[in-house]
Amino acid sequence: MLILAFESSARAASVALVQDGSLVSQCSQCSALTHSRTLLPMAEDMLKNAELTIADVDCFAVAHGPGSFTGVRIGVSTVKGLAWASNKPCIGVSTLEAMAWHGLAAGGIVCPVMDARRQQVYNALFEIRDGKPERLTEDHPIALEELAQELKALDGPVFLVGDGAAITAKYLDAVGIPYRMAPENLVWQSAWGVAMAAQDKKPGTADDLLPVYLRLSQAERERQERLKSGQ
């Protein structure tokens, strides 16, 4: 199966082609440009360079959250549009599960973290078993203090990946909890990870694909706070 995957949940944006688990091509950009300007052009160039077209793609995959509200919406909307227009199936996968694939070579427990602001991260824990990540915890927002306590109870250091790795490492250093930091080329989220996480998922339709935010947006939180205060 040829999967065209998209990742736009954080600062980095990428697209990848994966054929039956083997990487055909990947293009990534971490320029802070709006992902709506970069995703489709990257996909079009990548397909052209691989001498392929949308017609050759069997399925689309996308990181459907958690992550940046805007970034997740752009990625999901892009894939929904492609799936509708081509009448092809699509798969939404956890951003954190996709990131866990970056820990294959490291082995052990992988700790994907995404910056959720306010001293919180989006997080889940995975363990590399039989050449793939196996989920240990569900995706959830968690305070760095709470995450540190969870990691302290584990046997050995975890492998940190994701755009929240730097702030997590800084906090763990401060409280004396050991960890292993992913190298720069593995820290950022990737569409390759999205495609790999999609391998064992059941494809659905564009109507089935929905974003997963895990918590309310800042605007919605502020609106509810105003309502509670009677303003």
C-alpha positions as CSV (number, residue, x, y, z in Angstrom):
1,M,0.0,0.0,0.0
2,L,1.3,3.4,-1.0
3,I,0.6,6.0,1.7
4,L,0.9,9.8,1.3
5,A,1.2,11.2,4.8
6,F,1.1,14.7,6.2
7,E,2.3,16.2,9.5
8,S,1.5,19.8,10.4
9,S,0.7,19.6,14.1
10,A,3.6,21.8,15.3
11,R,6.3,24.2,13.9
12,A,7.7,21.6,11.5
13,A,5.7,20.5,8.4
14,S,6.4,17.4,6.4
15,V,5.0,15.1,3.8
16,A,6.1,11.5,3.0
17,L,5.5,8.6,0.7
18,V,5.7,5.2,2.3
19,Q,5.3,2.0,0.3
20,D,4.5,-1.1,2.4
21,G,6.6,0.2,5.3
22,S,9.5,1.5,3.2
23,L,10.2,5.2,2.8
24,V,10.0,6.3,-0.8
25,S,10.4,10.0,-0.2
26,Q,10.0,12.7,2.4
27,C,10.1,16.5,2.4
28,S,10.1,18.6,5.5
29,Q,10.3,22.3,6.4
30,C,10.7,24.1,9.7
31,S,10.6,27.7,8.6
32,A,7.6,28.9,10.7
33,L,5.6,29.6,7.5
34,T,1.9,28.9,7.6
35,H,1.4,25.2,6.8
36,S,-1.4,26.1,4.5
37,R,1.3,27.6,2.2
38,T,3.7,24.7,2.4
39,L,1.9,21.3,2.7
40,L,0.4,20.9,-0.7
41,P,3.3,22.4,-2.7
42,M,5.7,20.0,-0.9
43,A,3.4,17.1,-1.7
44,E,3.1,18.1,-5.3
45,D,6.9,18.5,-5.8
46,M,7.5,15.2,-4.0
47,L,5.1,13.2,-6.1
48,K,6.5,14.8,-9.3
49,N,10.1,13.9,-8.3
50,A,9.0,10.3,-7.6
51,E,7.2,10.2,-11.0
52,L,3.9,9.5,-9.2
53,T,0.5,11.2,-9.1
54,I,-2.4,11.3,-6.6
55,A,-3.9,8.5,-8.7
56,D,-1.1,6.2,-7.6
57,V,-1.7,6.8,-3.9
58,D,-3.7,4.1,-2.1
59,C,-4.4,6.0,1.1
60,F,-3.8,9.3,2.8
61,A,-2.7,9.7,6.4
62,V,-2.4,12.6,8.7
63,A,-1.5,13.5,12.3
64,H,-4.9,14.5,13.6
65,G,-3.7,15.7,17.0
66,P,-2.9,16.6,19.6
67,G,-0.9,19.7,18.7
68,S,-1.3,23.2,17.5
69,F,-5.0,23.9,16.9
70,T,-4.3,25.7,13.6
71,G,-1.7,23.2,12.5
72,V,-4.0,20.2,13.2
73,R,-6.9,21.8,11.4
74,I,-4.7,22.5,8.3
75,G,-3.5,19.0,8.1
76,V,-6.8,17.4,8.6
77,S,-8.5,19.7,6.2
78,T,-5.9,19.0,3.5
79,V,-6.3,15.3,3.8
80,K,-10.1,15.5,3.9
81,G,-10.0,17.5,0.7
82,L,-7.7,15.1,-1.1
83,A,-9.7,12.1,0.0
84,W,-13.0,13.6,-1.1
85,A,-11.6,14.8,-4.4
86,S,-9.9,11.4,-5.3
87,N,-12.5,9.2,-3.6
88,K,-9.7,7.5,-1.6
89,P,-9.5,6.4,2.0
90,C,-7.7,8.2,4.7
91,I,-6.4,7.5,8.2
92,G,-5.9,9.9,11.2
93,V,-3.3,8.9,13.7
94,S,-2.1,10.2,17.1
95,T,0.7,12.8,16.7
96,L,2.3,11.3,19.8
97,E,2.2,7.7,18.4
98,A,3.7,8.9,15.1
99,M,6.5,10.6,17.1
100,A,7.2,7.4,19.0
101,W,8.5,5.8,15.8
102,H,11.5,8.1,16.1
103,G,12.7,6.0,19.0
104,L,13.1,2.7,17.1
105,A,16.9,2.8,17.2
106,A,17.1,4.0,20.8
107,G,14.9,1.2,22.1
108,G,13.4,1.2,25.6
109,I,10.7,3.7,26.6
110,V,10.0,6.6,24.3
111,C,8.5,9.8,25.7
112,P,7.0,12.0,23.0
113,V,6.2,15.5,24.3
114,M,4.6,18.5,22.6
115,D,4.6,22.0,24.2
116,A,1.1,22.7,25.4
117,R,2.0,26.0,27.1
118,R,1.5,26.9,30.8
119,Q,4.1,24.4,32.0
120,Q,2.2,21.5,30.4
121,V,2.9,19.1,27.6
122,Y,0.9,16.7,25.5
123,N,2.4,13.3,26.3
124,A,2.1,9.5,26.1
125,L,4.6,6.8,26.8
126,F,5.5,4.0,24.4
127,E,8.0,1.1,24.6
128,I,9.8,-0.3,21.6
129,R,8.9,-4.0,21.2
130,D,9.5,-6.2,18.2
131,G,10.5,-3.3,16.0
132,K,7.6,-0.9,16.7
133,P,6.3,1.3,19.5
134,E,3.7,-0.3,21.9
135,R,1.5,2.2,23.8
136,L,1.9,2.3,27.6
137,T,-0.3,5.3,28.3
138,E,-3.1,7.3,26.6
139,D,-2.5,10.7,25.0
140,H,-3.2,13.4,27.6
141,P,-2.1,16.9,28.6
142,I,0.0,16.8,31.7
143,A,1.9,19.2,33.9
144,L,5.7,18.9,33.7
145,E,5.8,18.3,37.5
146,E,3.4,15.3,37.1
147,L,5.3,14.0,34.2
148,A,8.5,14.2,36.1
149,Q,7.0,12.1,38.9
150,E,5.9,9.4,36.4
151,L,9.3,9.2,34.8
152,K,11.0,9.1,38.1
153,A,9.2,5.8,38.9
154,L,10.4,4.1,35.7
155,D,13.4,1.8,35.4
156,G,15.9,3.8,33.5
157,P,15.9,7.0,31.4
158,V,13.3,7.7,28.7
159,F,14.0,8.8,25.1
160,L,12.6,12.3,24.6
161,V,11.2,13.4,21.2
162,G,9.0,16.2,20.0
163,D,8.9,20.0,20.0
164,G,8.4,19.9,23.8
165,A,11.6,17.9,24.4
166,A,13.7,21.0,25.2
167,I,11.4,22.4,27.9
168,T,10.9,18.9,29.3
169,A,14.7,18.3,29.4
170,K,15.2,21.6,31.2
171,Y,12.7,20.7,33.8
172,L,14.0,17.1,34.3
173,D,17.6,18.5,34.6
174,A,16.3,20.9,37.4
175,V,14.8,18.0,39.4
176,G,17.6,15.5,38.7
177,I,15.7,12.9,36.6
178,P,17.8,11.2,33.8
179,Y,16.7,11.1,30.2
180,R,18.1,10.6,26.7
181,M,17.5,13.4,24.2
182,A,16.7,12.6,20.6
183,P,19.3,14.1,18.1
184,E,18.2,17.1,16.2
185,N,17.1,15.1,13.1
186,L,14.7,13.0,15.2
187,V,13.3,15.6,17.6
188,W,10.8,17.1,15.2
189,Q,7.6,15.4,14.2
190,S,7.6,13.8,10.8
191,A,5.2,12.5,8.1
192,W,7.3,9.3,8.0
193,G,6.2,8.6,11.6
194,V,2.6,9.3,10.6
195,A,2.8,6.8,7.7
196,M,4.3,4.2,9.9
197,A,1.7,4.7,12.6
198,A,-1.0,4.3,10.0
199,Q,0.2,0.9,8.8
200,D,-2.0,-1.1,11.2
201,K,-5.0,1.3,11.3
202,K,-8.2,0.7,9.4
203,P,-8.7,3.3,6.7
204,G,-11.9,5.3,6.7
205,T,-13.6,8.0,4.6
206,A,-13.1,11.7,4.6
207,D,-16.2,12.0,6.7
208,D,-14.7,9.8,9.4
209,L,-11.6,12.0,9.8
210,L,-11.8,14.4,12.7
211,P,-9.2,16.5,14.7
212,V,-8.3,15.4,18.2
213,Y,-7.4,18.4,20.4
214,L,-7.5,16.9,23.9
215,R,-8.4,20.3,25.5
216,L,-10.2,23.5,24.6
217,S,-8.5,26.2,22.6
218,Q,-7.2,29.3,24.4
219,A,-10.0,31.4,23.0
220,E,-12.6,28.9,24.3
221,R,-10.9,28.7,27.7
222,E,-10.9,32.5,28.0
223,R,-14.6,32.7,26.9
224,Q,-15.6,30.2,29.6
225,E,-13.6,32.0,32.2
226,R,-15.5,35.2,31.3
227,L,-18.8,33.4,31.5
228,K,-17.9,32.1,35.0
229,S,-16.9,35.6,36.2
230,G,-20.2,37.0,34.8
231,Q,-18.5,39.4,32.3
